[in-house]
């Protein structure tokens, strides 16, 4: 079985536990100097503006990934959502391949594939193919939520009695198809078998934290929309982590909304775009990106305000110094090894500016 580095989740041969080393390519191991700054990555939902085509939104995502690669982001992940007007991320594996083909070095993956929506064999074949096309650059983040409502579950041909409790069994089946062939194994994934595509478990509860810990896998907590259990799940993951062949030490990734701008006021105004998205979500409306507004109080009532602020409670929004302070607080309370930033703004230039600022801020933060 391949070994996944706790620094990059890339393949490497076993190393002395006290030594941190980086991968140079897929098969050949060569130690190089690793940056000790905070690793940062991106989660993209491929948000669409009102009246915008999916192709245009995807093109903006590709442009962001190309800039992120230049700025030193670790990975670029794409979400999976179905039947949600305003999000063009339903065909996650296709988007991963498209972005990987438009970039050169940055790791590209799913954040994540909702495994109960898919046959594990199909997921293994899709990501095994991606790994064959872009060796050493593909990540497979997995979640157990449906990624849609009841009617969407039916359209995806899911067993409507599923509760997510069978996720461990689905995960084991998938890992069988991606790992070395087992004696007597009848069904095999080609491509996929033996590819060892790195798996990360995603979640917003202690269930996934516990499972990731027991299996010795990286864990990504989705605080960008469900921050309530962030601290308890983080503690549980670290406390229960069991070293495995895949990962020697726990690797906790935390997804949070981040908007950095010239001033706190400018960032807060940009933040009204994701606030409007969540407001429309709880109103069961489409969630296209909307232009920022001066006052949200003219749009929501008190109950809606409380609901949106609860969902976005982990957001880090402000000037460079404010964002740096927010990141340091997040690291202090969770011990996160890596931050996955979710930045949704109406203006693409403002989004690029925020991510560029975030990359520069991360360089100042020593992860040790």
Secondary structure, 3 states (H helix, E strand, C coil): CCEECCCCCCEECCCCCCCCCCCCCCCCCCCCCCCCECEEEEEECCECECCCCHHHHHHHHHHHHHHHHHHCCCEEEECCCCCCCCECCCCHHHHHHHHHHCCCCCEEEEEEEEHHHCCHHHHHHHHHHHHHHCCCCEEEEEECCCCCCHHHHHHCCCCCCCCCCCHHHHHHHHHHHHCCCCCCCCCCCCCCCCCCCEEEEEECCHHHHHHHHHHCCEEEEECCCCCCCHHHHHHHHHHHCCCCCCCCCCCEEEEEEEEECCCHHHHHHHHHHHHHHHHHHHCCCCCCECCCCCCHHHCCCHHHHHHHHHHCCCCEEECHHHHHHHHHHHHHHHCCCEEEEECCCCCHHHHHHHHHHHHHHHHCCECC
